[in-house]
Amino acid sequence: MEGVKQYIKESYDEMVHKVSWPTWPNLQNSAVVVLFATFVFAVVIYIMDLMFGQSMDVIYTKIFN
């Protein structure tokens, strides 16, 4: 049981005193970058899906008609 207490104490000490946490403006900027990148990736995947769907339509109409 003493080992568990020591582990918790050391974990708390590391989280409070040794970890460098981002500032609020840094965190906001990072969130904006992540949201923008997610939007760009979603648009790219959507365009790829449209192109793939149209190409499959062309292939299927030529094969089955």
PQR file of N, CA, C, O and H, with PARSE charges and radii, in Angstrom:
ATOM      1  N   MET A   1       0.825  -1.194   0.000 -0.4000 1.5000
ATOM      2  CA  MET A   1       0.000   0.000   0.000 -0.0000 2.0000
ATOM      3  C   MET A   1       0.870   1.260   0.000  0.5500 1.7000
ATOM      4  O   MET A   1       0.486   2.291  -0.552 -0.5500 1.4000
ATOM      5  N   GLU A   2       2.024   1.163   0.614 -0.4000 1.5000
ATOM      6  CA  GLU A   2       2.935   2.318   0.659 -0.0000 2.0000
ATOM      7  C   GLU A   2       3.427   2.672  -0.742  0.5500 1.7000
ATOM      8  O   GLU A   2       3.652   3.843  -1.051 -0.5500 1.4000
ATOM      9  H   GLU A   2       2.336   0.325   1.062  0.4000 1.0000
ATOM     10  N   GLY A   3       3.593   1.657  -1.584 -0.4000 1.5000
ATOM     11  CA  GLY A   3       4.030   1.893  -2.960 -0.0000 2.0000
ATOM     12  C   GLY A   3       3.009   2.690  -3.761  0.5500 1.7000
ATOM     13  O   GLY A   3       3.366   3.531  -4.586 -0.5500 1.4000
ATOM     14  H   GLY A   3       3.410   0.706  -1.333  0.4000 1.0000
ATOM     15  N   VAL A   4       1.727   2.412  -3.506 -0.4000 1.5000
ATOM     16  CA  VAL A   4       0.657   3.132  -4.202 -0.0000 2.0000
ATOM     17  C   VAL A   4       0.650   4.590  -3.773  0.5500 1.7000
ATOM     18  O   VAL A   4       0.500   5.483  -4.607 -0.5500 1.4000
ATOM     19  H   VAL A   4       1.437   1.729  -2.836  0.4000 1.0000
ATOM     20  N   LYS A   5       0.812   4.838  -2.473 -0.4000 1.5000
ATOM     21  CA  LYS A   5       0.854   6.218  -1.975 -0.0000 2.0000
ATOM     22  C   LYS A   5       2.037   6.967  -2.575  0.5500 1.7000
ATOM     23  O   LYS A   5       1.906   8.125  -2.973 -0.5500 1.4000
ATOM     24  H   LYS A   5       0.933   4.112  -1.796  0.4000 1.0000
ATOM     25  N   GLN A   6       3.181   6.313  -2.640 -0.4000 1.5000
ATOM     26  CA  GLN A   6       4.376   6.944  -3.208 -0.0000 2.0000
ATOM     27  C   GLN A   6       4.166   7.257  -4.689  0.5500 1.7000
ATOM     28  O   GLN A   6       4.568   8.317  -5.168 -0.5500 1.4000
ATOM     29  H   GLN A   6       3.287   5.373  -2.317  0.4000 1.0000
ATOM     30  N   TYR A   7       3.541   6.335  -5.402 -0.4000 1.5000
ATOM     31  CA  TYR A   7       3.269   6.533  -6.823 -0.0000 2.0000
ATOM     32  C   TYR A   7       2.362   7.739  -7.035  0.5500 1.7000
ATOM     33  O   TYR A   7       2.630   8.576  -7.896 -0.5500 1.4000
ATOM     34  H   TYR A   7       3.215   5.474  -5.012  0.4000 1.0000
ATOM     35  N   ILE A   8       1.292   7.828  -6.252 -0.4000 1.5000
ATOM     36  CA  ILE A   8       0.361   8.952  -6.377 -0.0000 2.0000
ATOM     37  C   ILE A   8       1.054  10.266  -6.044  0.5500 1.7000
ATOM     38  O   ILE A   8       0.851  11.268  -6.731 -0.5500 1.4000
ATOM     39  H   ILE A   8       1.074   7.148  -5.552  0.4000 1.0000
ATOM     40  N   LYS A   9       1.870  10.267  -4.996 -0.4000 1.5000
ATOM     41  CA  LYS A   9       2.591  11.477  -4.604 -0.0000 2.0000
ATOM     42  C   LYS A   9       3.556  11.914  -5.706  0.5500 1.7000
ATOM     43  O   LYS A   9       3.621  13.099  -6.031 -0.5500 1.4000
ATOM     44  H   LYS A   9       2.035   9.453  -4.439  0.4000 1.0000
ATOM     45  N   GLU A  10       4.301  10.978  -6.278 -0.4000 1.5000
ATOM     46  CA  GLU A  10       5.245  11.307  -7.341 -0.0000 2.0000
ATOM     47  C   GLU A  10       4.516  11.758  -8.611  0.5500 1.7000
ATOM     48  O   GLU A  10       4.974  12.668  -9.302 -0.5500 1.4000
ATOM     49  H   GLU A  10       4.249  10.016  -6.014  0.4000 1.0000
ATOM     50  N   SER A  11       3.395  11.127  -8.910 -0.4000 1.5000
ATOM     51  CA  SER A  11       2.619  11.522 -10.084 -0.0000 2.0000
ATOM     52  C   SER A  11       2.100  12.951  -9.928  0.5500 1.7000
ATOM     53  O   SER A  11       2.170  13.748 -10.863 -0.5500 1.4000
ATOM     54  H   SER A  11       3.023  10.388  -8.348  0.4000 1.0000
ATOM     55  N   TYR A  12       1.582  13.266  -8.746 -0.4000 1.5000
ATOM     56  CA  TYR A  12       1.092  14.615  -8.484 -0.0000 2.0000
ATOM     57  C   TYR A  12       2.228  15.630  -8.605  0.5500 1.7000
ATOM     58  O   TYR A  12       2.062  16.681  -9.223 -0.5500 1.4000
ATOM     59  H   TYR A  12       1.525  12.618  -7.986  0.4000 1.0000
ATOM     60  N   ASP A  13       3.362  15.319  -8.026 -0.4000 1.5000
ATOM     61  CA  ASP A  13       4.513  16.221  -8.069 -0.0000 2.0000
ATOM     62  C   ASP A  13       4.930  16.477  -9.522  0.5500 1.7000
ATOM     63  O   ASP A  13       5.212  17.615  -9.896 -0.5500 1.4000
ATOM     64  H   ASP A  13       3.497  14.464  -7.524  0.4000 1.0000
ATOM     65  N   GLU A  14       4.970  15.433 -10.330 -0.4000 1.5000
ATOM     66  CA  GLU A  14       5.372  15.589 -11.719 -0.0000 2.0000
ATOM     67  C   GLU A  14       4.353  16.421 -12.497  0.5500 1.7000
ATOM     68  O   GLU A  14       4.736  17.289 -13.281 -0.5500 1.4000
ATOM     69  H   GLU A  14       4.741  14.508 -10.027  0.4000 1.0000
ATOM     70  N   MET A  15       3.066  16.166 -12.288 -0.4000 1.5000
ATOM     71  CA  MET A  15       2.026  16.897 -13.023 -0.0000 2.0000
ATOM     72  C   MET A  15       1.989  18.373 -12.638  0.5500 1.7000
ATOM     73  O   MET A  15       1.687  19.219 -13.479 -0.5500 1.4000
ATOM     74  H   MET A  15       2.755  15.461 -11.651  0.4000 1.0000
ATOM     75  N   VAL A  16       2.286  18.691 -11.394 -0.4000 1.5000
ATOM     76  CA  VAL A  16       2.180  20.074 -10.928 -0.0000 2.0000
ATOM     77  C   VAL A  16       3.472  20.851 -11.160  0.5500 1.7000
ATOM     78  O   VAL A  16       3.421  22.020 -11.541 -0.5500 1.4000
ATOM     79  H   VAL A  16       2.531  18.003 -10.711  0.4000 1.0000
ATOM     80  N   HIS A  17       4.610  20.236 -10.943 -0.4000 1.5000
ATOM     81  CA  HIS A  17       5.860  20.980 -10.954 -0.0000 2.0000
ATOM     82  C   HIS A  17       6.753  20.739 -12.172  0.5500 1.7000
ATOM     83  O   HIS A  17       7.582  21.592 -12.487 -0.5500 1.4000
ATOM     84  H   HIS A  17       4.652  19.286 -10.633  0.4000 1.0000
ATOM     85  N   LYS A  18       6.614  19.623 -12.857 -0.4000 1.5000
ATOM     86  CA  LYS A  18       7.555  19.298 -13.922 -0.0000 2.0000
ATOM     87  C   LYS A  18       6.963  19.400 -15.323  0.5500 1.7000
ATOM     88  O   LYS A  18       7.708  19.567 -16.289 -0.5500 1.4000
ATOM     89  H   LYS A  18       5.940  18.930 -12.601  0.4000 1.0000
ATOM     90  N   VAL A  19       5.664  19.306 -15.453 -0.4000 1.5000
ATOM     91  CA  VAL A  19       5.027  19.370 -16.762 -0.0000 2.0000
ATOM     92  C   VAL A  19       4.847  20.830 -17.145  0.5500 1.7000
ATOM     93  O   VAL A  19       4.401  21.638 -16.330 -0.5500 1.4000
ATOM     94  H   VAL A  19       5.059  19.170 -14.668  0.4000 1.0000
ATOM     95  N   SER A  20       5.193  21.171 -18.386 -0.4000 1.5000
ATOM     96  CA  SER A  20       4.954  22.537 -18.848 -0.0000 2.0000
ATOM     97  C   SER A  20       3.630  22.551 -19.612  0.5500 1.7000
ATOM     98  O   SER A  20       3.538  22.035 -20.725 -0.5500 1.4000
ATOM     99  H   SER A  20       5.556  20.515 -19.047  0.4000 1.0000
ATOM    100  N   TRP A  21       2.628  23.138 -19.012 -0.4000 1.5000
ATOM    101  CA  TRP A  21       1.302  23.196 -19.592 -0.0000 2.0000
ATOM    102  C   TRP A  21       1.216  24.370 -20.560  0.5500 1.7000
ATOM    103  O   TRP A  21       1.839  25.405 -20.324 -0.5500 1.4000
ATOM    104  H   TRP A  21       2.703  23.558 -18.108  0.4000 1.0000
ATOM    105  N   PRO A  22       0.461  24.231 -21.636 -0.5600 1.5000
ATOM    106  CA  PRO A  22       0.336  25.351 -22.586  0.2800 2.0000
ATOM    107  C   PRO A  22      -0.481  26.490 -21.976  0.5500 1.7000
ATOM    108  O   PRO A  22      -1.340  26.279 -21.120 -0.5500 1.4000
ATOM    109  N   THR A  23      -0.187  27.690 -22.441 -0.4000 1.5000
ATOM    110  CA  THR A  23      -0.977  28.832 -21.992 -0.0000 2.0000
ATOM    111  C   THR A  23      -2.335  28.799 -22.689  0.5500 1.7000
ATOM    112  O   THR A  23      -2.530  28.081 -23.670 -0.5500 1.4000
ATOM    113  H   THR A  23       0.511  27.861 -23.136  0.4000 1.0000
ATOM    114  N   TRP A  24      -3.271  29.593 -22.161 -0.4000 1.5000
ATOM    115  CA  TRP A  24      -4.612  29.610 -22.744 -0.0000 2.0000
ATOM    116  C   TRP A  24      -4.599  30.063 -24.199  0.5500 1.7000
ATOM    117  O   TRP A  24      -5.253  29.427 -25.026 -0.5500 1.4000
ATOM    118  H   TRP A  24      -3.113  30.176 -21.364  0.4000 1.0000
ATOM    119  N   PRO A  25      -3.881  31.137 -24.554 -0.5600 1.5000
ATOM    120  CA  PRO A  25      -3.826  31.514 -25.974  0.2800 2.0000
ATOM    121  C   PRO A  25      -3.183  30.434 -26.857  0.5500 1.7000
ATOM    122  O   PRO A  25      -3.629  30.215 -27.983 -0.5500 1.4000
ATOM    123  N   ASN A  26      -2.157  29.772 -26.364 -0.4000 1.5000
ATOM    124  CA  ASN A  26      -1.554  28.663 -27.124 -0.0000 2.0000
ATOM    125  C   ASN A  26      -2.557  27.550 -27.364  0.5500 1.7000
ATOM    126  O   ASN A  26      -2.636  26.991 -28.457 -0.5500 1.4000
ATOM    127  H   ASN A  26      -1.794  29.950 -25.449  0.4000 1.0000
ATOM    128  N   LEU A  27      -3.312  27.240 -26.340 -0.4000 1.5000
ATOM    129  CA  LEU A  27      -4.318  26.185 -26.445 -0.0000 2.0000
ATOM    130  C   LEU A  27      -5.400  26.562 -27.451  0.5500 1.7000
ATOM    131  O   LEU A  27      -5.848  25.721 -28.230 -0.5500 1.4000
ATOM    132  H   LEU A  27      -3.248  27.694 -25.452  0.4000 1.0000
ATOM    133  N   GLN A  28      -5.821  27.827 -27.435 -0.4000 1.5000
ATOM    134  CA  GLN A  28      -6.831  28.278 -28.388 -0.0000 2.0000
ATOM    135  C   GLN A  28      -6.298  28.233 -29.811  0.5500 1.7000
ATOM    136  O   GLN A  28      -7.002  27.798 -30.723 -0.5500 1.4000
ATOM    137  H   GLN A  28      -5.457  28.510 -26.802  0.4000 1.0000
ATOM    138  N   ASN A  29      -5.062  28.676 -30.009 -0.4000 1.5000
ATOM    139  CA  ASN A  29      -4.477  28.631 -31.349 -0.0000 2.0000
ATOM    140  C   ASN A  29      -4.357  27.204 -31.862  0.5500 1.7000
ATOM    141  O   ASN A  29      -4.629  26.933 -33.031 -0.5500 1.4000
ATOM    142  H   ASN A  29      -4.490  29.029 -29.268  0.4000 1.0000
ATOM    143  N   SER A  30      -3.957  26.305 -30.996 -0.4000 1.5000
ATOM    144  CA  SER A  30      -3.852  24.898 -31.396 -0.0000 2.0000
ATOM    145  C   SER A  30      -5.213  24.327 -31.765  0.5500 1.7000
ATOM    146  O   SER A  30      -5.334  23.556 -32.718 -0.5500 1.4000
ATOM    147  H   SER A  30      -3.736  26.525 -30.046  0.4000 1.0000
ATOM    148  N   ALA A  31      -6.232  24.706 -31.010 -0.4000 1.5000
ATOM    149  CA  ALA A  31      -7.577  24.217 -31.307 -0.0000 2.0000
ATOM    150  C   ALA A  31      -8.055  24.733 -32.663  0.5500 1.7000
ATOM    151  O   ALA A  31      -8.694  23.997 -33.415 -0.5500 1.4000
ATOM    152  H   ALA A  31      -6.133  25.332 -30.236  0.4000 1.0000
ATOM    153  N   VAL A  32      -7.753  25.978 -32.976 -0.4000 1.5000
ATOM    154  CA  VAL A  32      -8.146  26.543 -34.269 -0.0000 2.0000
ATOM    155  C   VAL A  32      -7.426  25.818 -35.405  0.5500 1.7000
ATOM    156  O   VAL A  32      -8.029  25.515 -36.435 -0.5500 1.4000
ATOM    157  H   VAL A  32      -7.233  26.576 -32.365  0.4000 1.0000
ATOM    158  N   VAL A  33      -6.148  25.544 -35.216 -0.4000 1.5000
ATOM    159  CA  VAL A  33      -5.391  24.817 -36.243 -0.0000 2.0000
ATOM    160  C   VAL A  33      -5.974  23.427 -36.460  0.5500 1.7000
ATOM    161  O   VAL A  33      -6.114  22.987 -37.601 -0.5500 1.4000
ATOM    162  H   VAL A  33      -5.658  25.790 -34.380  0.4000 1.0000
ATOM    163  N   VAL A  34      -6.311  22.743 -35.392 -0.4000 1.5000
ATOM    164  CA  VAL A  34      -6.885  21.399 -35.507 -0.0000 2.0000
ATOM    165  C   VAL A  34      -8.244  21.446 -36.206  0.5500 1.7000
ATOM    166  O   VAL A  34      -8.526  20.608 -37.062 -0.5500 1.4000
ATOM    167  H   VAL A  34      -6.197  23.100 -34.466  0.4000 1.0000
ATOM    168  N   LEU A  35      -9.087  22.419 -35.851 -0.4000 1.5000
ATOM    169  CA  LEU A  35     -10.388  22.539 -36.506 -0.0000 2.0000
ATOM    170  C   LEU A  35     -10.244  22.844 -37.992  0.5500 1.7000
ATOM    171  O   LEU A  35     -10.954  22.270 -38.817 -0.5500 1.4000
ATOM    172  H   LEU A  35      -8.857  23.100 -35.155  0.4000 1.0000
ATOM    173  N   PHE A  36      -9.332  23.741 -38.333 -0.4000 1.5000
ATOM    174  CA  PHE A  36      -9.114  24.078 -39.737 -0.0000 2.0000
ATOM    175  C   PHE A  36      -8.594  22.867 -40.514  0.5500 1.7000
ATOM    176  O   PHE A  36      -9.078  22.582 -41.610 -0.5500 1.4000
ATOM    177  H   PHE A  36      -8.755  24.207 -37.662  0.4000 1.0000
ATOM    178  N   ALA A  37      -7.619  22.160 -39.960 -0.4000 1.5000
ATOM    179  CA  ALA A  37      -7.073  20.983 -40.637 -0.0000 2.0000
ATOM    180  C   ALA A  37      -8.145  19.902 -40.804  0.5500 1.7000
ATOM    181  O   ALA A  37      -8.207  19.239 -41.839 -0.5500 1.4000
ATOM    182  H   ALA A  37      -7.226  22.392 -39.070  0.4000 1.0000
ATOM    183  N   THR A  38      -8.979  19.731 -39.793 -0.4000 1.5000
ATOM    184  CA  THR A  38     -10.055  18.742 -39.884 -0.0000 2.0000
ATOM    185  C   THR A  38     -11.029  19.111 -40.995  0.5500 1.7000
ATOM    186  O   THR A  38     -11.480  18.248 -41.748 -0.5500 1.4000
ATOM    187  H   THR A  38      -8.929  20.270 -38.952  0.4000 1.0000
ATOM    188  N   PHE A  39     -11.349  20.401 -41.092 -0.4000 1.5000
ATOM    189  CA  PHE A  39     -12.254  20.860 -42.152 -0.0000 2.0000
ATOM    190  C   PHE A  39     -11.636  20.617 -43.529  0.5500 1.7000
ATOM    191  O   PHE A  39     -12.315  20.137 -44.438 -0.5500 1.4000
ATOM    192  H   PHE A  39     -10.982  21.102 -40.481  0.4000 1.0000
ATOM    193  N   VAL A  40     -10.365  20.943 -43.685 -0.4000 1.5000
ATOM    194  CA  VAL A  40      -9.691  20.749 -44.974 -0.0000 2.0000
ATOM    195  C   VAL A  40      -9.669  19.267 -45.341  0.5500 1.7000
ATOM    196  O   VAL A  40      -9.971  18.913 -46.481 -0.5500 1.4000
ATOM    197  H   VAL A  40      -9.814  21.332 -42.947  0.4000 1.0000
ATOM    198  N   PHE A  41      -9.318  18.404 -44.403 -0.4000 1.5000
ATOM    199  CA  PHE A  41      -9.303  16.964 -44.676 -0.0000 2.0000
ATOM    200  C   PHE A  41     -10.698  16.460 -45.040  0.5500 1.7000
ATOM    201  O   PHE A  41     -10.843  15.621 -45.929 -0.5500 1.4000
ATOM    202  H   PHE A  41      -9.072  18.692 -43.477  0.4000 1.0000
ATOM    203  N   ALA A  42     -11.720  16.966 -44.359 -0.4000 1.5000
ATOM    204  CA  ALA A  42     -13.087  16.541 -44.660 -0.0000 2.0000
ATOM    205  C   ALA A  42     -13.476  16.947 -46.078  0.5500 1.7000
ATOM    206  O   ALA A  42     -14.103  16.167 -46.795 -0.5500 1.4000
ATOM    207  H   ALA A  42     -11.602  17.648 -43.637  0.4000 1.0000
ATOM    208  N   VAL A  43     -13.116  18.144 -46.483 -0.4000 1.5000
ATOM    209  CA  VAL A  43     -13.430  18.602 -47.841 -0.0000 2.0000
ATOM    210  C   VAL A  43     -12.688  17.762 -48.873  0.5500 1.7000
ATOM    211  O   VAL A  43     -13.267  17.376 -49.889 -0.5500 1.4000
ATOM    212  H   VAL A  43     -12.607  18.777 -45.901  0.4000 1.0000
ATOM    213  N   VAL A  44     -11.422  17.479 -48.625 -0.4000 1.5000
ATOM    214  CA  VAL A  44     -10.641  16.664 -49.563 -0.0000 2.0000
ATOM    215  C   VAL A  44     -11.246  15.267 -49.688  0.5500 1.7000
ATOM    216  O   VAL A  44     -11.378  14.746 -50.796 -0.5500 1.4000
ATOM    217  H   VAL A  44     -10.952  17.792 -47.800  0.4000 1.0000
ATOM    218  N   ILE A  45     -11.606  14.672 -48.583 -0.4000 1.5000
ATOM    219  CA  ILE A  45     -12.209  13.332 -48.620 -0.0000 2.0000
ATOM    220  C   ILE A  45     -13.554  13.367 -49.321  0.5500 1.7000
ATOM    221  O   ILE A  45     -13.889  12.438 -50.056 -0.5500 1.4000
ATOM    222  H   ILE A  45     -11.499  15.095 -47.684  0.4000 1.0000
ATOM    223  N   TYR A  46     -14.338  14.429 -49.106 -0.4000 1.5000
ATOM    224  CA  TYR A  46     -15.629  14.570 -49.784 -0.0000 2.0000
ATOM    225  C   TYR A  46     -15.437  14.650 -51.297  0.5500 1.7000
ATOM    226  O   TYR A  46     -16.160  14.001 -52.052 -0.5500 1.4000
ATOM    227  H   TYR A  46     -14.066  15.183 -48.508  0.4000 1.0000
ATOM    228  N   ILE A  47     -14.465  15.446 -51.737 -0.4000 1.5000
ATOM    229  CA  ILE A  47     -14.197  15.580 -53.173 -0.0000 2.0000
ATOM    230  C   ILE A  47     -13.730  14.245 -53.750  0.5500 1.7000
ATOM    231  O   ILE A  47     -14.151  13.858 -54.840 -0.5500 1.4000
ATOM    232  H   ILE A  47     -13.877  15.974 -51.124  0.4000 1.0000
ATOM    233  N   MET A  48     -12.866  13.543 -53.027 -0.4000 1.5000
ATOM    234  CA  MET A  48     -12.409  12.234 -53.494 -0.0000 2.0000
ATOM    235  C   MET A  48     -13.580  11.262 -53.593  0.5500 1.7000
ATOM    236  O   MET A  48     -13.647  10.464 -54.528 -0.5500 1.4000
ATOM    237  H   MET A  48     -12.524  13.857 -52.142  0.4000 1.0000
ATOM    238  N   ASP A  49     -14.498  11.322 -52.641 -0.4000 1.5000
ATOM    239  CA  ASP A  49     -15.667  10.448 -52.656 -0.0000 2.0000
ATOM    240  C   ASP A  49     -16.558  10.757 -53.858  0.5500 1.7000
ATOM    241  O   ASP A  49     -17.064   9.849 -54.518 -0.5500 1.4000
ATOM    242  H   ASP A  49     -14.444  11.970 -51.882  0.4000 1.0000
ATOM    243  N   LEU A  50     -16.742  12.046 -54.131 -0.4000 1.5000
ATOM    244  CA  LEU A  50     -17.545  12.413 -55.304 -0.0000 2.0000
ATOM    245  C   LEU A  50     -16.896  11.907 -56.586  0.5500 1.7000
ATOM    246  O   LEU A  50     -17.576  11.354 -57.451 -0.5500 1.4000
ATOM    247  H   LEU A  50     -16.331  12.783 -53.595  0.4000 1.0000
ATOM    248  N   MET A  51     -15.598  12.090 -56.711 -0.4000 1.5000
ATOM    249  CA  MET A  51     -14.887  11.640 -57.914 -0.0000 2.0000
ATOM    250  C   MET A  51     -14.963  10.125 -58.060  0.5500 1.7000
ATOM    251  O   MET A  51     -15.185   9.617 -59.158 -0.5500 1.4000
ATOM    252  H   MET A  51     -15.045  12.539 -56.008  0.4000 1.0000
ATOM    253  N   PHE A  52     -14.784   9.412 -56.970 -0.4000 1.5000
ATOM    254  CA  PHE A  52     -14.857   7.956 -57.018 -0.0000 2.0000
ATOM    255  C   PHE A  52     -16.270   7.508 -57.396  0.5500 1.7000
ATOM    256  O   PHE A  52     -16.443   6.607 -58.217 -0.5500 1.4000
ATOM    257  H   PHE A  52     -14.604   9.825 -56.077  0.4000 1.0000
ATOM    258  N   GLY A  53     -17.268   8.137 -56.796 -0.4000 1.5000
ATOM    259  CA  GLY A  53     -18.648   7.770 -57.116 -0.0000 2.0000
ATOM    260  C   GLY A  53     -18.987   8.019 -58.572  0.5500 1.7000
ATOM    261  O   GLY A  53     -19.643   7.191 -59.205 -0.5500 1.4000
ATOM    262  H   GLY A  53     -17.128   8.869 -56.129  0.4000 1.0000
ATOM    263  N   GLN A  54     -18.549   9.150 -59.114 -0.4000 1.5000
ATOM    264  CA  GLN A  54     -18.816   9.446 -60.520 -0.0000 2.0000
ATOM    265  C   GLN A  54     -18.070   8.489 -61.443  0.5500 1.7000
ATOM    266  O   GLN A  54     -18.610   8.057 -62.461 -0.5500 1.4000
ATOM    267  H   GLN A  54     -18.016   9.822 -58.600  0.4000 1.0000
ATOM    268  N   SER A  55     -16.840   8.160 -61.093 -0.4000 1.5000
ATOM    269  CA  SER A  55     -16.098   7.218 -61.927 -0.0000 2.0000
ATOM    270  C   SER A  55     -16.733   5.828 -61.880  0.5500 1.7000
ATOM    271  O   SER A  55     -16.743   5.123 -62.889 -0.5500 1.4000
ATOM    272  H   SER A  55     -16.401   8.511 -60.266  0.4000 1.0000
ATOM    273  N   MET A  56     -17.252   5.431 -60.743 -0.4000 1.5000
ATOM    274  CA  MET A  56     -17.941   4.140 -60.667 -0.0000 2.0000
ATOM    275  C   MET A  56     -19.230   4.165 -61.479  0.5500 1.7000
ATOM    276  O   MET A  56     -19.583   3.164 -62.102 -0.5500 1.4000
ATOM    277  H   MET A  56     -17.243   6.004 -59.923  0.4000 1.0000
ATOM    278  N   ASP A  57     -19.928   5.281 -61.482 -0.4000 1.5000
ATOM    279  CA  ASP A  57     -21.128   5.397 -62.317 -0.0000 2.0000
ATOM    280  C   ASP A  57     -20.781   5.240 -63.793  0.5500 1.7000
ATOM    281  O   ASP A  57     -21.482   4.551 -64.535 -0.5500 1.4000
ATOM    282  H   ASP A  57     -19.641   6.094 -60.976  0.4000 1.0000
ATOM    283  N   VAL A  58     -19.699   5.881 -64.210 -0.4000 1.5000
ATOM    284  CA  VAL A  58     -19.266   5.767 -65.612 -0.0000 2.0000
ATOM    285  C   VAL A  58     -18.892   4.327 -65.931  0.5500 1.7000
ATOM    286  O   VAL A  58     -19.289   3.803 -66.971 -0.5500 1.4000
ATOM    287  H   VAL A  58     -19.130   6.440 -63.608  0.4000 1.0000
ATOM    288  N   ILE A  59     -18.151   3.694 -65.069 -0.4000 1.5000
ATOM    289  CA  ILE A  59     -17.735   2.306 -65.306 -0.0000 2.0000
ATOM    290  C   ILE A  59     -18.938   1.385 -65.355  0.5500 1.7000
ATOM    291  O   ILE A  59     -19.025   0.540 -66.246 -0.5500 1.4000
ATOM    292  H   ILE A  59     -17.829   4.120 -64.223  0.4000 1.0000
ATOM    293  N   TYR A  60     -19.875   1.524 -64.413 -0.4000 1.5000
ATOM    294  CA  TYR A  60     -21.037   0.639 -64.372 -0.0000 2.0000
ATOM    295  C   TYR A  60     -21.960   0.855 -65.569  0.5500 1.7000
ATOM    296  O   TYR A  60     -22.521  -0.108 -66.093 -0.5500 1.4000
ATOM    297  H   TYR A  60     -19.804   2.211 -63.689  0.4000 1.0000
ATOM    298  N   THR A  61     -22.125   2.095 -66.007 -0.4000 1.5000
ATOM    299  CA  THR A  61     -23.017   2.327 -67.161 -0.0000 2.0000
ATOM    300  C   THR A  61     -22.401   1.763 -68.436  0.5500 1.7000
ATOM    301  O   THR A  61     -23.128   1.289 -69.309 -0.5500 1.4000
ATOM    302  H   THR A  61     -21.669   2.877 -65.582  0.4000 1.0000
ATOM    303  N   LYS A  62     -21.063   1.805 -68.561 -0.4000 1.5000
ATOM    304  CA  LYS A  62     -20.429   1.257 -69.756 -0.0000 2.0000
ATOM    305  C   LYS A  62     -20.439  -0.274 -69.735  0.5500 1.7000
ATOM    306  O   LYS A  62     -20.537  -0.904 -70.788 -0.5500 1.4000
ATOM    307  H   LYS A  62     -20.473   2.190 -67.851  0.4000 1.0000
ATOM    308  N   ILE A  63     -20.340  -0.863 -68.568 -0.4000 1.5000
ATOM    309  CA  ILE A  63     -20.289  -2.325 -68.474 -0.0000 2.0000
ATOM    310  C   ILE A  63     -21.687  -2.917 -68.602  0.5500 1.7000
ATOM    311  O   ILE A  63     -21.870  -3.902 -69.316 -0.5500 1.4000
ATOM    312  H   ILE A  63     -20.260  -0.351 -67.713  0.4000 1.0000
ATOM    313  N   PHE A  64     -22.657  -2.348 -67.937 -0.4000 1.5000
ATOM    314  CA  PHE A  64     -23.977  -2.965 -67.867 -0.0000 2.0000
ATOM    315  C   PHE A  64     -24.962  -2.411 -68.863  0.5500 1.7000
ATOM    316  O   PHE A  64     -26.120  -2.827 -68.847 -0.5500 1.4000
ATOM    317  H   PHE A  64     -22.508  -1.547 -67.356  0.4000 1.0000
ATOM    318  N   ASN A  65     -24.575  -1.496 -69.731 -0.4000 1.5000
ATOM    319  CA  ASN A  65     -25.499  -0.987 -70.764 -0.0000 2.0000
ATOM    320  C   ASN A  65     -25.027  -1.306 -72.130  0.5500 1.7000
ATOM    321  O   ASN A  65     -25.685  -0.952 -73.109 -0.5500 1.4000
ATOM    322  H   ASN A  65     -23.634  -1.157 -69.745  0.4000 1.0000
TER
END
